[in-house]
Structure formats: C-alpha cells, structure tokens
Amino acid sequence: MQCPNTNFFRYNTTLCFCNPGYFYNTTDATCSPFTVSGTGAEEFKVGSGVDYSINIPANIFAFDTIKKFTQSQAVFLEATVVLLVSWLLFCFFVRFGKLADGTTHWFRVRWWISRLDVCFSTRHWLDDQKVVKKRKTELGGAFSIGSWILFIGLFAALLYQVISMRTIEIHSVIATNAPDLAAFHNDMEFNITTISTMSCSNLKGPGTLVTGNPAFIDSRILPLSTFVNFSCQNTTKGPTITLKCYDCQLFSDSLYISWQFVDLPNVPAAAVGFEFMLTARDRQHTKHMSYVSGSLKNGSTNSAKFVTYRGRDPNILQFNLFPRIYRNKHDLRLIQPLFHDFLPGSSFSDANQLQASLQGSNDGFVNTTFHVNFLSSYIVQVDNQSTLGPVGFLADLGGLYCVCIGIFFYLLVQFEYRFKRFRHEDVVMRSIRSRRKAQERWNKLRKYVSFTWGRGISAFEDGVSVDMPSCNCFPVPKGGPSSAFHQKKQIRMDTISFNNKVSTPSDKVLRDVNSQEEHNGNIKNSSDVDPQVLATDDIPLPPSLEMNGIEISIPEIQKNLKNLYEYNMMLREKLVSTRSTIHALTSNSSASSSDQKHQ
C-alpha cells in the first residue's frame, strides 16, 4: 500500500493506513470513505421473484417499454383534451365557410360533419306536441364526435388503471409440518463482501456449522460441507465469501457459520463495512428468484460516524428465511430471504486507537458470523385477488359513456335554447342539397327525354338532318319541297322549355284550307266544314307547371309530366281529326275537278 495524499496515518514508522471509516482505493491510490446509497431501509433491496403488475408475456406485448412513456393516466387525459379541443376548433372555423349553391368544398365538409351526428340525431330542440324527427345537424355532428373522443380517452385511462391496478396481493399464514417443508427444493446462494484492503489470503476459513441455539442442549456442530459449499474470491472492494446450497433441505431453525480474517505482514486485518446478496431460486421454475441485498456501515444506525472494524468481538449478520407458496403461480414454492439485523463487533473510530491496535498483535482479527433463522413454523401463502370484476368494469364503462353523452347533450340543448337558428339549421343545408340533387336529376331526365324522342340533342348528333314526311295536303311553294316539309331542321337543347306557350293548329289549318279552296274554286258551301274543326275555343291552354316554394320534389315533377302527356294526347286527337277533315275536303275537291273536266 502506497501512502496517499490525505486521510491516512502511519504505523510502525514505515507503513500507511487509512483513517477510520476510509478504505484504500487501488485504482487512484487514495483513501475514500465507505458510503452507501441511502440510510436505513433505503440501503437494502428486496425482491420476491414474482411480479404481479405484469402478467402479459413480454414476447407478445412489450408493456414495460410503453409504461416508460405512460407513467400515469394524465398522459391519456392530456391527449384526449388536445384532440377534443382541436376537433371543436376545426368545426368552429369550418362554420365560417359559405354554403353557396352546394357545390363548394366548404359545403361538402360541413355536410359530412352533419352526417356524423350519430348520438343526437333525435335529441335536438323540439317544439311541444310535435312528432320527433330524426335530424342531423352540423352542431350535432361536432358534439357527437366530441363525445366519442372524450369517451375513448377516458376508456383508455380506465384500461390503464385496470392493467396497472387490477389485482392486490393477499398473504395468508398457515401452520406447517415436516412434509410441507420437505416440498421446498430451492438453490440458495449467500455472498458477503468485507469492504477492506484485505484478500482471501487473510481468511481463516470455517470448517464447522452450528445448528440450533448454542446456549441450549439442542445445538449441534456439523461439518460445513454437509450444508453448503464455501469459497472466497478477491474483488476490488475486498474478499467475497460465497456460500452455495443446492437443493437445500433446511432441517433446523437456526444456522451459524463463522469465519475470520487475520493479520499478514504489511496487510493488517481491518474492514470498514459489509455488502451482502442472498438469493433463492426454485429448481423447477428457474425464472423466479427471490433475493435481498444491501450494505452495512457502522450498524447502519449512524451514517455520520466513521469506524473501522477490528478486534475479537464478532460482527453478526442476521437473516430470516420465509417459506412461501404462490397459489397464483401453479403452487410455486420459494424461500424468501430477508435482512433482520446487524450486530457490530469490535471497532475503532479514533485514528490514534486504530494506530495502536495496528502496531499490536492482540486485535489482529476481523470476526464475522453469518446467522440464518429459518421460520419453519408457518408458511406464507400468496394469492392474487381481483379488485375489479366484469360487472364493475361494465358499470364503469357505462358510467363513462353516460357522462360523455350527458355533457355534450347539455351543451347542445343550451346552444339550441339560446340560439334559435340552431334549431332548424339542418333545413338550410338539406334544402340546398335537395335543390342541387333535383337539378342534377332534372338535367339527366331532360337529356334522356331529348335523346329518346328528340333530335340533335347530343353533341355527336350535331349536323344530322331528319327528313319530315309530307302528306301532300298543302300546296308546294316555289322553293320546292325542301323549303317546306322536306327541309332539314336542327333541334337543340335550348329550344326545349316547358315555359314556351304551345300554339294550337286551328288558325293555321283554317288559313291553309281557305287559301286552297279559293285557288281551286271548288268549295261549294262553307257549311260542309265541320264547325268543330274550325272552332278554336275548344282547345285548352297547356297546363302550367306546379312548384311549391323553392324545392322541386319528385312527385311534383311526375305530376307535371303526366299533365303534359295528357295535353299532348289531346292535341294528337285534335290533329288527327283535323287532318282527316282536311284530307276529306281535298279528296272532294279533286273529284269535283275531274267531273267538270269530263263534262
């Protein structure tokens, strides 16, 4: 040991040693105080070997990874609030978009928001004594999705609570007997490190094992090899004593194992503390391991006082072993080690006293005793009890749904109560959409009728001529037949309209007939013409279109088409009657002309 810069003293004129509570650090050749991570209970760690918070297999669902990012329910609640506020703000700003004639993007977005009204479509503001109508409004759609966002967020928080706090651990104690204890087959290992500058060369190893209470007659001294395998290993902190017991059969309540470190030339026996690690593992379920670990300094009672252990009085480390049966783990039988107490032995807190002890030979010992108390009178049974059953979970789920729907239903009623235009806002959007749909269907109907019974309506029919047949009933003009009834006519979409007034053929027919009779001079008496043919008062005007308000419904269109069809049938009958009369007159005129020629 080289003399460090500080925190040391000399003994035997040439040797160096660290002050009480300090140990020599070989890496940087300094004397460092032995400290622990905490005080009291924080110095020790205990693990039962069974984790109840996670029952999901790690290879299926990495719950630990997600749990790092979701340490509490606040994460779910914050995400829910952000989504909810974002959705409501989006719906609020969309309402500033103009509806226009129903062809804008704003109208489409607002229309689809109104279609999302799945929760309040029959729960809007209604006047008294009126039939409940299913209405889907933009306000109802916004609140419906808002209620579902809130419900899903609270449901996620509920699931997190169920997963993390769904069960509690129940411990029960039962009296034990020899067959119960014989059923425990554990591999146990005890590691105790003496914090010092010593090595395993200073160890004076134990050879015996004491069972029972040494002060009573039931105590026994047995060879150590009958119970454990003893070994020593040098570490940077000091020598580590390892006691291993394979398939331990604890046949006594108390076990004592002692060992000591003695002085060697230039390597005195002294220690500043102890570190321990006790583990127990089931031979059939090796993945379950219970343990206890910790550090001991000055009895772990006064961390401000630095001492160095040296002398004949032993340092006793006491541990308890609890047999446990885990009913929820297929009756796993595991021994749980726990730290019980530390009884410090001879020690020095003054540098001068420690120097005097190092220069003498009477205190050249560090005695350590490992005491194990096996609590074999009782066995602890561990089981899980669920804190939330299926009925309770459904009750919580239903309560969350009712709360979410109730909050937004109250807001909806308040909006419709204070702003009357919200009560009938669906009428405006439905009327715009109905008018646009009716216009699109009317255009399709016009194209269909024109394509079926009209001429030259489609673009590919432009320029196609249609010959009109002639009945040879009227005189042919000078321009020839092509200028009269054999002319090529073009019919276009803009010439078809129900608003054009249809003229009756009576006046024109009478004029043509009179001109033809005067030209031939063959009409004997005007009384031969049927007065019904010459009369024009018996032909009614075409029916008018019936439209109730702005909207045009399908029944109204069907009714108007039916009236037009009946009017066309009446005109056809009149035209056929007139044509027959004119044909008869021309036939009589031709016969009279031929008789005169023969005479």
C-alpha positions as CSV (number, residue, x, y, z in Angstrom):
1,M,0.0,0.0,0.0
2,Q,1.3,3.4,-1.1
3,C,0.8,6.3,1.2
4,P,-2.0,8.5,-0.3
5,N,-2.0,12.3,-0.1
6,T,-4.7,12.7,2.6
7,N,-6.9,10.8,5.1
8,F,-4.2,8.4,6.3
9,F,-1.7,7.9,9.1
10,R,1.5,5.9,9.6
11,Y,2.1,3.0,11.9
12,N,5.3,1.0,12.5
13,T,7.1,4.1,11.2
14,T,7.1,2.9,7.6
15,L,3.5,1.6,6.9
16,C,0.4,3.6,5.9
17,F,-3.2,3.0,6.7
18,C,-6.4,5.0,6.1
19,N,-8.3,6.8,8.8
20,P,-11.3,5.1,10.5
21,G,-14.1,4.7,8.0
22,Y,-11.8,5.1,5.0
23,F,-10.6,2.3,2.7
24,Y,-7.8,2.3,0.2
25,N,-8.8,2.7,-3.4
26,T,-6.3,0.8,-5.6
27,T,-7.4,2.5,-8.8
28,D,-6.3,6.0,-7.9
29,A,-4.3,5.3,-4.7
30,T,-6.5,7.3,-2.4
31,C,-8.3,6.8,0.9
32,S,-12.1,7.0,0.2
33,P,-14.9,7.0,2.7
34,F,-17.2,4.0,2.5
35,T,-20.7,5.3,1.7
36,V,-24.0,3.7,0.9
37,S,-26.8,4.7,-1.5
38,G,-29.1,5.6,1.3
39,T,-29.8,5.4,5.0
40,G,-31.9,3.0,7.0
41,A,-34.3,0.9,4.9
42,E,-33.1,2.6,1.6
43,E,-29.8,0.7,1.9
44,F,-31.5,-2.7,1.3
45,K,-33.3,-4.1,-1.7
46,V,-35.7,-7.0,-1.5
47,G,-37.2,-8.9,-4.4
48,S,-39.9,-11.6,-4.1
49,G,-39.2,-13.2,-7.5
50,V,-42.8,-12.7,-8.6
51,D,-44.0,-9.6,-10.4
52,Y,-47.8,-9.0,-10.1
53,S,-48.1,-5.8,-12.1
54,I,-47.3,-7.5,-15.4
55,N,-49.0,-10.8,-16.5
56,I,-48.7,-10.2,-20.2
57,P,-45.9,-12.2,-21.9
58,A,-43.0,-9.9,-22.9
59,N,-42.7,-11.5,-26.4
60,I,-46.4,-10.6,-27.2
61,F,-46.7,-7.1,-25.8
62,A,-43.8,-5.1,-24.5
63,F,-45.7,-3.4,-21.7
64,D,-42.5,-2.2,-19.9
65,T,-41.5,-0.2,-23.0
66,I,-44.8,1.5,-23.2
67,K,-45.0,2.0,-19.5
68,K,-42.0,4.3,-19.6
69,F,-43.9,6.7,-21.8
70,T,-47.2,6.3,-19.9
71,Q,-46.3,6.7,-16.3
72,S,-49.8,7.8,-15.3
73,Q,-53.3,8.4,-16.5
74,A,-52.5,12.0,-17.1
75,V,-50.9,11.2,-20.4
76,F,-54.2,9.8,-21.7
77,L,-56.2,12.6,-20.3
78,E,-53.9,15.3,-21.9
79,A,-54.0,13.6,-25.3
80,T,-57.8,13.4,-25.0
81,V,-58.1,17.1,-24.2
82,V,-55.8,18.1,-27.1
83,L,-57.8,16.0,-29.6
84,L,-61.1,17.3,-28.3
85,V,-60.1,20.9,-28.4
86,S,-58.6,20.5,-31.9
87,W,-61.8,18.9,-33.2
88,L,-64.1,21.6,-31.8
89,L,-61.9,24.4,-33.1
90,F,-61.9,22.8,-36.6
91,C,-65.7,22.6,-36.5
92,F,-65.9,26.2,-35.3
93,F,-63.7,27.6,-38.1
94,V,-65.5,25.5,-40.8
95,R,-68.7,27.2,-40.0
96,F,-67.3,30.4,-41.4
97,G,-67.3,28.8,-44.8
98,K,-70.1,29.8,-47.2
99,L,-72.7,27.3,-48.3
100,A,-73.4,29.0,-51.6
101,D,-75.2,26.7,-54.0
102,G,-73.9,23.4,-52.6
103,T,-71.0,22.9,-54.9
104,T,-68.2,24.4,-52.8
105,H,-65.7,22.5,-50.7
106,W,-67.0,24.2,-47.5
107,F,-70.5,22.9,-48.1
108,R,-69.2,19.3,-48.6
109,V,-67.1,19.5,-45.4
110,R,-70.0,20.9,-43.4
111,W,-72.4,18.5,-44.9
112,W,-70.3,15.5,-43.9
113,I,-69.9,16.9,-40.4
114,S,-73.6,17.0,-40.1
115,R,-73.7,13.4,-41.3
116,L,-71.6,12.4,-38.3
117,D,-74.4,13.2,-36.0
118,V,-74.9,9.7,-34.6
119,C,-75.6,10.5,-31.0
120,F,-78.0,13.4,-31.0
121,S,-79.9,12.9,-34.3
122,T,-83.3,12.5,-32.4
123,R,-82.5,14.6,-29.4
124,H,-82.5,18.2,-30.8
125,W,-84.6,21.1,-29.8
126,L,-88.3,20.3,-30.5
127,D,-91.5,22.3,-30.1
128,D,-94.2,20.9,-27.9
129,Q,-96.7,18.4,-29.3
130,K,-94.8,17.7,-32.4
131,V,-93.6,14.4,-33.8
132,V,-89.9,13.6,-33.1
133,K,-88.0,13.8,-36.3
134,K,-84.5,12.4,-37.0
135,R,-82.4,15.4,-37.7
136,K,-78.7,15.6,-38.4
137,T,-77.2,19.0,-37.9
138,E,-73.7,20.3,-38.1
139,L,-73.7,21.2,-34.4
140,G,-74.9,17.7,-33.5
141,G,-72.2,16.1,-35.6
142,A,-69.5,18.2,-33.9
143,F,-70.7,17.3,-30.5
144,S,-71.3,13.6,-31.4
145,I,-67.6,13.2,-32.4
146,G,-66.5,15.2,-29.4
147,S,-68.4,12.9,-27.1
148,W,-66.8,9.9,-28.7
149,I,-63.3,11.4,-28.4
150,L,-63.9,12.1,-24.7
151,F,-65.3,8.6,-24.2
152,I,-62.4,6.9,-26.0
153,G,-59.8,8.9,-24.0
154,L,-61.5,8.1,-20.7
155,F,-61.8,4.5,-21.7
156,A,-58.1,4.3,-22.4
157,A,-57.4,5.8,-19.0
158,L,-59.7,3.2,-17.5
159,L,-57.9,0.4,-19.2
160,Y,-54.5,1.7,-17.9
161,Q,-55.9,1.7,-14.4
162,V,-57.3,-1.9,-14.8
163,I,-54.0,-3.2,-16.2
164,S,-51.8,-1.5,-13.6
165,M,-54.1,-1.9,-10.5
166,R,-56.4,-4.7,-11.3
167,T,-55.2,-7.1,-8.5
168,I,-53.9,-7.0,-5.0
169,E,-51.6,-9.4,-3.2
170,I,-53.2,-11.4,-0.4
171,H,-50.9,-13.1,2.2
172,S,-52.2,-15.8,4.5
173,V,-50.3,-17.7,7.1
174,I,-50.8,-21.4,7.8
175,A,-49.2,-23.8,10.2
176,T,-46.6,-26.1,8.7
177,N,-45.4,-29.6,9.2
178,A,-42.4,-31.7,8.0
179,P,-44.0,-32.8,4.7
180,D,-44.7,-29.2,3.8
181,L,-41.2,-28.2,4.4
182,A,-39.8,-31.2,2.5
183,A,-41.6,-30.0,-0.6
184,F,-39.4,-26.9,-0.8
185,H,-36.5,-27.5,-3.2
186,N,-34.5,-24.3,-3.7
187,D,-31.0,-23.4,-4.7
188,M,-29.6,-20.8,-2.4
189,E,-26.5,-18.6,-2.6
190,F,-25.1,-16.2,0.0
191,N,-22.5,-13.6,-1.0
192,I,-20.9,-11.4,1.7
193,T,-18.2,-8.9,0.8
194,T,-15.9,-7.5,3.5
195,I,-15.0,-3.9,2.4
196,S,-11.3,-3.7,3.1
197,T,-7.8,-3.9,1.6
198,M,-7.5,-7.5,2.6
199,S,-7.6,-10.5,0.3
200,C,-8.6,-14.1,0.6
201,S,-5.0,-14.8,1.9
202,N,-6.1,-13.2,5.2
203,L,-9.0,-15.6,5.5
204,K,-9.0,-18.3,8.1
205,G,-11.8,-20.4,6.7
206,P,-14.6,-22.1,8.7
207,G,-14.9,-25.8,8.9
208,T,-17.9,-26.3,11.0
209,L,-21.6,-25.5,11.0
210,V,-23.6,-24.8,14.2
211,T,-27.3,-25.6,14.3
212,G,-29.8,-24.7,16.9
213,N,-29.2,-22.3,19.8
214,P,-25.7,-22.6,21.1
215,A,-26.9,-21.9,24.7
216,F,-29.3,-24.8,24.7
217,I,-29.0,-28.6,24.5
218,D,-30.4,-28.9,21.0
219,S,-27.4,-27.2,19.4
220,R,-25.2,-29.3,17.1
221,I,-21.8,-28.9,15.4
222,L,-21.7,-30.4,11.9
223,P,-19.2,-30.3,9.0
224,L,-19.8,-27.3,6.8
225,S,-19.7,-29.4,3.7
226,T,-23.0,-31.2,4.7
227,F,-24.9,-28.0,4.1
228,V,-23.1,-25.5,1.8
229,N,-20.1,-25.1,-0.5
230,F,-17.7,-22.5,0.8
231,S,-15.5,-20.3,-1.4
232,C,-13.7,-17.0,-1.4
233,Q,-13.0,-14.6,-4.3
234,N,-11.0,-11.3,-4.4
235,T,-12.7,-8.2,-5.7
236,T,-11.8,-4.5,-5.9
237,K,-13.8,-3.9,-2.7
238,G,-12.4,-6.8,-0.8
239,P,-12.7,-10.6,-0.3
240,T,-16.2,-12.0,-1.1
241,I,-17.3,-15.1,0.8
242,T,-19.7,-17.3,-1.2
243,L,-21.9,-20.0,0.4
244,K,-23.9,-22.1,-2.1
245,C,-26.5,-24.6,-1.2
246,Y,-28.0,-26.8,-4.0
247,D,-31.5,-28.3,-3.3
248,C,-31.4,-27.0,0.3
249,Q,-33.2,-29.1,2.9
250,L,-33.4,-26.8,5.9
251,F,-33.6,-29.1,8.9
252,S,-33.1,-26.6,11.7
253,D,-34.5,-23.2,12.5
254,S,-31.1,-21.5,13.3
255,L,-27.8,-21.9,11.4
256,Y,-24.4,-20.3,12.4
257,I,-21.4,-20.0,10.1
258,S,-18.3,-18.1,11.3
259,W,-15.1,-17.1,9.7
260,Q,-12.3,-14.6,10.4
261,F,-9.5,-12.6,8.7
262,V,-6.2,-12.4,10.4
263,D,-3.1,-10.1,10.1
264,L,-0.5,-10.8,7.4
265,P,2.8,-9.0,7.0
266,N,2.1,-5.5,5.7
267,V,-1.7,-6.4,5.3
268,P,-3.5,-5.9,8.6
269,A,-7.0,-7.3,9.2
270,A,-9.4,-4.4,9.2
271,A,-12.7,-3.6,7.5
272,V,-15.0,-0.5,7.1
273,G,-18.2,-2.3,6.2
274,F,-20.0,-5.2,4.6
275,E,-22.1,-5.8,1.4
276,F,-24.4,-8.8,1.0
277,M,-26.5,-10.5,-1.6
278,L,-28.7,-13.5,-0.7
279,T,-30.7,-15.3,-3.4
280,A,-33.1,-18.3,-3.6
281,R,-34.3,-19.9,-6.8
282,D,-36.8,-22.7,-7.4
283,R,-35.3,-25.7,-9.2
284,Q,-38.4,-26.3,-11.3
285,H,-39.1,-22.6,-12.1
286,T,-35.7,-21.0,-12.6
287,K,-37.1,-17.7,-13.9
288,H,-38.4,-16.9,-10.4
289,M,-35.7,-15.7,-8.0
290,S,-36.1,-14.0,-4.6
291,Y,-33.3,-12.0,-3.1
292,V,-32.2,-9.5,-0.6
293,S,-29.2,-7.2,-0.9
294,G,-27.7,-4.2,0.9
295,S,-24.8,-2.5,2.5
296,L,-23.8,-2.2,6.2
297,K,-21.7,0.6,7.7
298,N,-21.5,1.2,11.5
299,G,-24.6,-0.9,12.1
300,S,-26.5,1.3,9.6
301,T,-27.6,3.4,12.6
302,N,-25.3,6.5,12.5
303,S,-24.1,7.4,9.0
304,A,-22.1,10.4,10.2
305,K,-19.7,8.3,12.3
306,F,-16.8,6.6,10.5
307,V,-15.5,3.4,12.1
308,T,-13.1,0.6,11.2
309,Y,-13.9,-3.0,12.4
310,R,-11.0,-4.8,14.0
311,G,-10.9,-7.0,17.1
312,R,-12.0,-10.2,18.6
313,D,-15.8,-9.4,19.0
314,P,-17.6,-10.9,16.0
315,N,-19.8,-8.9,13.6
316,I,-23.1,-10.8,13.3
317,L,-25.2,-10.6,10.2
318,Q,-28.7,-11.9,10.9
319,F,-31.1,-13.0,8.1
320,N,-34.6,-14.6,8.1
321,L,-35.9,-17.2,5.6
322,F,-39.6,-17.3,4.9
323,P,-41.1,-20.3,3.1
324,R,-43.8,-19.1,0.6
325,I,-46.3,-20.8,-1.6
326,Y,-47.6,-18.8,-4.6
327,R,-51.0,-20.2,-5.4
328,N,-51.4,-17.9,-8.4
329,K,-48.2,-19.3,-9.9
330,H,-49.0,-23.0,-10.0
331,D,-48.2,-23.5,-6.4
332,L,-44.6,-22.1,-6.8
333,R,-42.6,-22.8,-3.6
334,L,-40.0,-20.2,-3.0
335,I,-37.9,-19.3,0.1
336,Q,-37.8,-15.5,0.6
337,P,-34.6,-14.2,2.4
338,L,-34.9,-11.0,4.4
339,F,-32.3,-9.0,6.3
340,H,-33.1,-9.0,10.0
341,D,-30.3,-7.2,12.0
342,F,-26.6,-6.4,12.1
343,L,-24.7,-6.6,15.4
344,P,-21.4,-4.8,15.0
345,G,-18.3,-6.2,16.7
346,S,-15.1,-4.6,17.8
347,S,-14.4,-1.3,16.0
348,F,-12.4,1.9,16.2
349,S,-13.5,5.4,15.4
350,D,-10.3,7.3,16.6
351,A,-7.2,7.2,14.4
352,N,-4.8,7.0,17.4
353,Q,-6.6,4.0,18.9
354,L,-6.6,2.3,15.5
355,Q,-2.9,3.1,15.1
356,A,-2.2,1.5,18.5
357,S,-4.2,-1.6,17.5
358,L,-2.4,-2.0,14.2
359,Q,1.0,-1.8,16.0
360,G,-0.1,-4.6,18.4
361,S,-0.9,-8.2,17.8
362,N,-3.8,-8.7,20.2
363,D,-6.6,-7.2,17.9
364,G,-5.4,-8.7,14.6
365,F,-8.8,-10.2,13.8
366,V,-12.0,-9.4,11.9
367,N,-14.5,-12.0,13.0
368,T,-17.7,-12.4,11.0
369,T,-20.7,-14.6,11.9
370,F,-23.5,-15.5,9.4
371,H,-26.7,-16.2,11.3
372,V,-29.7,-17.7,9.4
373,N,-33.1,-18.0,11.1
374,F,-35.4,-20.4,9.2
375,L,-39.0,-19.5,10.2
376,S,-40.3,-23.0,9.6
377,S,-43.3,-22.9,12.0
378,Y,-45.5,-21.2,9.4
379,I,-45.8,-21.0,5.6
380,V,-46.9,-17.8,3.9
381,Q,-49.5,-18.4,1.1
382,V,-49.6,-15.7,-1.6
383,D,-52.5,-15.3,-3.9
384,N,-54.0,-12.5,-6.1
385,Q,-57.4,-11.1,-5.6
386,S,-59.0,-9.1,-8.4
387,T,-60.1,-5.6,-7.5
388,L,-62.4,-5.1,-10.4
389,G,-64.8,-7.8,-11.7
390,P,-66.7,-7.8,-15.1
391,V,-69.8,-6.2,-13.6
392,G,-67.7,-3.4,-12.0
393,F,-65.9,-2.9,-15.3
394,L,-69.1,-2.7,-17.3
395,A,-70.5,-0.3,-14.7
396,D,-67.5,2.0,-15.0
397,L,-67.7,1.8,-18.8
398,G,-71.4,2.7,-18.8
399,G,-70.8,5.5,-16.4
400,L,-68.1,7.0,-18.7
401,Y,-70.4,6.7,-21.7
402,C,-73.3,8.4,-19.9
403,V,-71.1,11.2,-18.6
404,C,-69.7,11.9,-22.1
405,I,-73.1,11.9,-23.8
406,G,-74.6,13.9,-20.9
407,I,-72.0,16.7,-21.1
408,F,-72.4,17.3,-24.8
409,F,-76.2,16.8,-24.8
410,Y,-76.4,19.6,-22.2
411,L,-74.2,21.8,-24.4
412,L,-76.4,21.0,-27.4
413,V,-79.6,21.9,-25.6
414,Q,-78.1,25.2,-24.3
415,F,-77.0,26.2,-27.8
416,E,-80.3,25.4,-29.3
417,Y,-82.2,27.1,-26.5
418,R,-80.2,30.4,-26.7
419,F,-79.7,30.5,-30.5
420,K,-82.9,29.7,-32.4
421,R,-81.2,29.4,-35.7
422,F,-79.5,26.2,-34.4
423,R,-82.9,24.6,-34.0
424,H,-83.5,24.5,-37.8
425,E,-80.0,24.7,-39.3
426,D,-80.4,21.3,-40.9
427,V,-83.3,22.7,-43.1
428,V,-81.0,25.1,-44.9
429,M,-78.4,22.5,-45.8
430,R,-80.9,19.9,-46.8
431,S,-82.8,22.4,-49.0
432,I,-79.6,23.4,-50.7
433,R,-78.6,19.8,-51.2
434,S,-82.1,18.7,-52.4
435,R,-82.2,21.6,-54.9
436,R,-78.8,20.7,-56.3
437,K,-79.7,17.0,-56.5
438,A,-83.1,17.8,-58.1
439,Q,-81.3,20.0,-60.7
440,E,-78.9,17.2,-61.5
441,R,-81.7,14.6,-61.8
442,W,-83.7,17.1,-63.9
443,N,-80.8,17.5,-66.3
444,K,-80.4,13.8,-66.6
445,L,-84.2,13.5,-67.3
446,R,-84.1,16.2,-70.0
447,K,-81.2,14.5,-71.7
448,Y,-82.9,11.2,-71.6
449,V,-86.2,12.5,-73.0
450,S,-84.4,14.5,-75.6
451,F,-82.2,11.7,-76.6
452,T,-85.2,9.2,-76.8
453,W,-87.8,11.3,-78.5
454,G,-85.9,14.4,-79.7
455,R,-83.4,15.1,-82.5
456,G,-79.9,16.6,-82.5
457,I,-79.6,16.8,-78.7
458,S,-76.3,15.0,-78.1
459,A,-73.0,16.6,-79.3
460,F,-72.3,13.7,-81.7
461,E,-75.7,14.3,-83.4
462,D,-74.9,17.9,-84.4
463,G,-75.3,18.3,-88.2
464,V,-77.5,15.2,-88.6
465,S,-80.6,16.0,-90.7
466,V,-84.0,14.4,-90.3
467,D,-86.5,14.4,-93.2
468,M,-90.1,15.3,-92.3
469,P,-92.6,13.3,-94.3
470,S,-95.2,15.2,-96.4
471,C,-98.8,14.4,-96.6
472,N,-99.3,16.2,-99.9
473,C,-102.1,18.1,-98.2
474,F,-100.9,21.6,-98.8
475,P,-99.6,23.4,-102.0
476,V,-95.9,23.2,-102.6
477,P,-94.2,26.6,-102.5
478,K,-91.9,27.9,-105.3
479,G,-88.8,26.9,-103.4
480,G,-89.7,23.3,-103.8
481,P,-90.4,20.6,-101.3
482,S,-87.1,21.1,-99.5
483,S,-88.2,24.6,-98.4
484,A,-91.5,23.4,-96.9
485,F,-91.9,20.0,-95.3
486,H,-88.7,18.4,-96.7
487,Q,-86.4,21.0,-95.1
488,K,-83.6,19.9,-92.8
489,K,-84.2,21.0,-89.2
490,Q,-81.8,21.3,-86.3
491,I,-83.2,20.8,-82.8
492,R,-81.0,22.0,-79.9
493,M,-81.3,21.7,-76.1
494,D,-82.0,25.4,-75.6
495,T,-85.2,25.2,-77.8
496,I,-86.9,22.8,-75.3
497,S,-88.7,24.5,-72.4
498,F,-92.0,24.0,-70.6
499,N,-92.4,27.7,-70.4
500,N,-93.0,28.2,-74.1
501,K,-96.6,28.6,-75.0
502,V,-97.9,25.9,-77.3
503,S,-99.9,27.2,-80.2
504,T,-102.9,25.3,-81.5
505,P,-103.1,24.3,-85.2
506,S,-106.6,25.6,-85.8
507,D,-105.8,29.0,-87.2
508,K,-103.0,27.9,-89.5
509,V,-105.0,25.0,-90.7
510,L,-108.0,27.2,-91.5
511,R,-105.9,29.7,-93.4
512,D,-104.3,27.0,-95.5
513,V,-107.6,25.4,-96.2
514,N,-109.3,28.7,-97.2
515,S,-106.4,29.6,-99.5
516,Q,-106.5,26.2,-101.2
517,E,-110.3,26.4,-101.7
518,E,-110.1,29.9,-103.2
519,H,-107.4,28.8,-105.6
520,N,-109.3,25.8,-106.9
521,G,-112.8,27.4,-106.7
522,N,-114.3,24.1,-105.8
523,I,-115.7,24.8,-102.4
524,K,-119.5,24.8,-102.8
525,N,-120.7,25.7,-99.4
526,S,-118.8,26.6,-96.3
527,S,-121.4,24.8,-94.3
528,D,-119.8,21.5,-95.4
529,V,-116.9,22.0,-93.0
530,D,-117.4,20.6,-89.6
531,P,-117.8,23.5,-87.2
532,Q,-115.8,21.6,-84.5
533,V,-112.8,21.7,-86.8
534,L,-113.0,25.4,-87.4
535,A,-113.5,26.2,-83.8
536,T,-110.6,27.2,-81.8
537,D,-112.2,27.9,-78.4
538,D,-112.5,24.2,-77.5
539,I,-108.6,23.6,-77.4
540,P,-107.4,24.5,-73.8
541,L,-104.2,26.1,-73.0
542,P,-101.2,23.9,-72.0
543,P,-101.1,23.0,-68.3
544,S,-98.9,25.2,-66.1
545,L,-96.0,23.9,-64.0
546,E,-96.8,23.5,-60.3
547,M,-94.0,24.3,-57.9
548,N,-94.4,24.7,-54.2
549,G,-91.7,27.0,-52.9
550,I,-88.1,26.7,-53.8
551,E,-87.8,22.9,-53.6
552,I,-89.0,20.7,-56.5
553,S,-89.8,17.2,-55.4
554,I,-90.0,14.1,-57.5
555,P,-93.9,13.7,-57.1
556,E,-94.3,17.3,-58.5
557,I,-92.1,16.5,-61.5
558,Q,-94.1,13.3,-62.1
559,K,-97.4,15.2,-61.9
560,N,-96.3,17.9,-64.4
561,L,-95.1,15.2,-66.8
562,K,-98.4,13.5,-66.5
563,N,-100.3,16.7,-67.3
564,L,-98.1,17.4,-70.3
565,Y,-98.6,13.8,-71.5
566,E,-102.4,14.2,-71.3
567,Y,-102.2,17.6,-73.1
568,N,-100.1,16.1,-75.9
569,M,-102.6,13.2,-76.3
570,M,-105.5,15.7,-76.6
571,L,-103.6,17.7,-79.2
572,R,-102.8,14.5,-81.1
573,E,-106.5,13.6,-81.2
574,K,-107.4,17.1,-82.4
575,L,-104.6,17.0,-85.0
576,V,-105.8,13.5,-86.3
577,S,-109.4,14.8,-86.5
578,T,-108.4,18.0,-88.4
579,R,-106.1,16.0,-90.7
580,S,-108.9,13.6,-91.6
581,T,-111.3,16.5,-92.3
582,I,-108.7,18.3,-94.5
583,H,-108.0,15.1,-96.3
584,A,-111.7,14.5,-97.0
585,L,-112.1,18.1,-98.3
586,T,-109.1,17.8,-100.7
587,S,-110.5,14.4,-101.9
588,N,-113.9,16.0,-102.7
589,S,-112.2,18.9,-104.4
590,S,-110.2,16.6,-106.6
591,A,-113.4,14.6,-107.5
592,S,-115.3,17.7,-108.5
593,S,-112.5,18.9,-110.7
594,S,-112.3,15.6,-112.5
595,D,-116.2,15.6,-113.1
596,Q,-116.0,19.1,-114.6
597,K,-113.3,18.0,-117.0
598,H,-115.3,15.1,-118.2
599,Q,-118.3,17.2,-118.8
